[in-house]
């Protein structure tokens, strides 16, 4: 394989990868000879005389490819591979061997060696292995990016930008475990938004705008917002999780959320409903996230008047050990702190 052909091929592979190669060999002649061959092909070649020096260079920048000799003083190639992998460095490692050397290949692979290459082979063989190395590393990183994108897709709701309902359950359960461990308050406000007179695209835009508005109202890096499964085709609903907030804080927080959401009403009618649930301090551990969400949603479905909806909300609250605003005495419409009154 000619050097210019290698350069052309590598210009494609290294668009996402730097063309740096780290050569490690205690034989100065062999080191310079290999470096010259690779530099001619357009690679950015750095050199180290042993594994310890190579590690110092790796602390300064990342090398996609490391080509190292096995037998070296201070730190040999095998110890270098083990140190590189222990540090979590994602580099492709080729171990150089003399043709008559006997090596424990299994031990090398266990240490993190990706491939072996005999010294004094032709340029075609060297560049073929390097081409394979960059191809493999590019594929490996592409798979990592795809996996990260899939993980993010499972975490973030595509329409609103808030956490998904699945992530809500996972994160809320963690918050509950922490609150139970230290017996700290934890509240959650659910917000239902009815978007009448809007098409689907506009509803998606409003959902994202509402989620962003809710996030801006609550405490940064402490409170967080997640999307709830929709109950109606024209509506969206969110859960605002409030660590260290008690149920008595709920009405004031609801007021801030309502005022902020009302500002994005614009030309479309936006109807808001609110539910509130809180962990009761001093209770035994074991509260499930799904139970807390269920109580908050029963509270949101209540109209604030004495009746079957309120009784159902209270029943769920008592059964789950989750506090709601009217547990200590039934509220009436004019007193319920969560209902949006006429003119608001």
N, C-alpha and C positions, 0 to 999 in steps of 0.2 A: 504494500500500500504506500503510495507516494505521499510526501509531506504535504503538498498542496491539496491533495484529495482529503487528507486527514483534516487539514485546516477548514476546508469547506464543510465537511461533515460535522466537525465540532462546532462550527459557527451556528448550526441549527440546534445541537444538543445543549449548548451552553447559554442559550438565551435566558434560561431560568437558572442556570448553574454557572458559577465562575469557573474559569479554565485553570484554576490553580492546582498544582500538583506538589506534594511534599515528598522529596526524596530523602531517605534516611540510610546512610551507609558509612561505616568507619573507614572504608578504603577510599582515599581521596581521589585516586585515579579513576576508579569505577564510578564514583559519584559525579565527577566532572564529565566523564564520557556519556553517561546516561542523561545528565542535565542538558548537554549540548544537543543530543538527539531529540529530546522533547522540546527544547526551545525552538529548534528549527521548524518543528511542526506547529508552532504558534502557541504553545502552552506557557503559562506563567509559572516558572519552576522555582521552588524554594528548597534549600538544602539544610540537612542536619547530620551531624557525625555520629549521633547515638540517640537512643530513645528518650533520654532525659531532655536533650536539647530540642527534640521534636515536640515534646509536651509543652515546652516553653513557647514554641512558635504557635502551637494550637491554642494557647491561651490568648493569643493576640488576634487570630483570625481563623476562619473555618476553611478547611481544605476538602473539596469533594473526593479527592483521590490521594491516598497515601501509599507509596511504594517503598517498602523497607526491606533491608537485609535481615536475616535471622540472627547470625552470630555477630555481636557487637559488644564492646566493653561498656561499663557503667550501667546501661540498660539495653538488653537485647530486644530483638523484634517481637518475640512472644510476649515479653513483659510490657512492651509498648502497646501491643494490641489489647491486652487485658486492661491497661490503664485507660486507653481511649474508650473502650466499651463501658468501663465502670463510670466514666464521666458522662456517658450518654451522647457522645459525639457520633453523628450519623455520617461517617465517611466510609468509602469503599476502600478496602485494604488489600493490596497485593503483596505477597511475601516472595522475595527473591531467594532463589536457591542455586547452588552450584550443581552441575549435572550429576556429579558422582556423590553428592551428599545424601545421607540417609536422614529422614526426618519423620517425626511423629505427626503425620498429617491430621490425625483425629484430634490430637491435642491442640494443634494450630487452629483448626476450625472451631473448637470449643472456646478458644481464646478470642475469636472474632475475626479470623482471617477469612476473606471472601474468595481469594484465588491465589494460586501459586504460579510463579514464572521463573524459568531457568535463566541464569545470567548468560550473556553473550549470544542471545538469539537474534534473529533477523528483525529489521525494522517492521516488516509486515506482521510478524508475530506480536511484537510489542504494541503496535498501534491497534491491532485487532483486539487485544486484551483491554487496552485503554478505552476503546470504543464500547466494548461490552460493559466496562465499569461505569461509564457515564450514562449509557442506556439504562442500566439496572438502577443506578441511583436516581435518575430522572423519574423512572417508573415508580420507585419506592416513595419518592416525595409526592408524586401525583396521587398515589394511593392514600398517603397520609392527609393530603389536602382534601381528597374526596371524603375520607372518613370524618375529618373535622367538619366539613360542610354538612354531612348527614347528621352528625351530633348536634350541630347548630339548628338544623331543620327540625329536629325533635324537641328542641328547647324553645325556639322563638316562633311565635305565630306569624306567618307570612303576611297576613293582611294588616294586623294592627302593630306589629313590632313588639308587643308585650310577650311575656312568657306564655307558653301553651298551657292548656288545662293539665296535661300530664306532668309538666314541670312544676305547676302550681302544687299538685299533690306531693311531689317529691320534696320541694323546698319547704312547703308548709310543715310537712312532717318533721323535717330537720329543725325548723324553728320551734315547733312544739316540744321536741325532745330537749332542746336547750332551755326553754322556758320552764319545763318541768324539773330539770336538773337543778336549776338555781331558784326555782319558785318565783319566776318573774312574770309580769303581765304580758299578754299578747292579744291583740284584737285584729279583726278583719272587717272591712266594710265592702260589701258587694254593691256594685253600681250597675243598674240596668238603664240602657239608653234606647228609647224608641225613636227611630229615624223615619218619620212619615214623609211621603212625597219625594222620595229619593230613589234613583235607580241603583243598580248593584255597584257600579263603579264608584258612584258618589258615596255609597254606604261604606265601601272599603276605605276611601279617602278620609271620611269622617271618623271611622273606627281608629285609624292610625293617629288622626289629630286628637281625638279624645284620649287615647292611651298616652300620648305624649304630654297632653295637658295634665292628666292625673299624675304622671311621674314628676312633673315640674312643681306640683303643689306639695307633695309629700317630701319627707326628709331624704336627701340624696345619700346613697350607699347604706341606708338603714331600712327604709320602707321600700316596697316594690309592688309592681302591678302585673297581673296575669289575666289572660283571656279565659272567660268561662264559656262552656258550650252554649250556643244560641238557643233560646227558647222560642223565638219567633223569627220568621224570615226577614222581617224589617228591623230587627233590633240586634244590639250587641250588649254584652254584659262583661264586667270586669270584677276582679277581686283585688282589693288594695290591702296588703298585709302590713300590719303595723306592730313590729316588735316593741316591747316596753311601753305600749299604750294600753290603758285600762278601758273598761266599758264606759266609764264616765267621760272619757276623752272623745268617744265616738260621735256625739251630736255636733261638737265643734268642728271635728274633722270633716264630717258630712257637710257642714255648712261651707267650708272652704272648697271642697270638691264640687259642690253644686254651683257655687258662684263661678268657679273656674270653667266648668263645663258649659254653663249658660252663655259664656262669652263667645263661644264658637257656634252659637245657634245660627246666626246669619239669616238667610232667607228660608231655611228649612226648619220645621217644627221639631224640637228636641225635647222629649218627655223623659224625665229622670225618676227612677225609683231607687231606694236605698235599703239595704239590710245591714245589720250589725250583729256580730257574734264575738265573744271574748272568752278566753280561757279563765276559768275560775281558780284563783290562787288557793293553795292549801289542799286541793283535791289530789287523789291518787293519780299516778301516772297511767299512761295507756290511751290517752285521747287520740283518736284517729283524725287525720286531716280531712278525710271525706265527711266525717260526722260534723266537723266545724263548718265546712262549706254548706252542708245540707241545712244546718240550723240558720245560717246567715241568709240562705235563699228562701227558707220558710218565713223568716222575718221580712224579707223584701216583698214576698207575695202578700203579706198582711196589709190590710187597708188602714190599720191604726184604730179600728173600732172593735168593740166587744162583739165577738161572733166566732164562727167556726174557724176562720182563717187564723185568728189570733190564738184560739185554743190549740190549734194544730202546731203553731209556732212554739207556744209555751210547752206543749207536750214533748216536742223534739228537744227543746232546750233542757228540760228536766231529765229526760232519758239519757242524753249524751253528756250531761254535766257541763254544758256550755251556756254562758250567760248571754241574755238579750236584754234590751232596754226595759221591757215591761214585766220582767219576772217577778218583781216585788209587789206588783199590783197592776191590774189591768188598766191600760191607758184608753183614753177616748181620743177621737179624731183631733180635737183642739190641743191635746197635751202630748201626743206622740212626737218625740223629738226627731223622728226619721221621716215623717210624712211631709211631702211638699204641698204646702197649702195653696189655695187659690191666690193668684197675684204674685207668687214667688217666681 
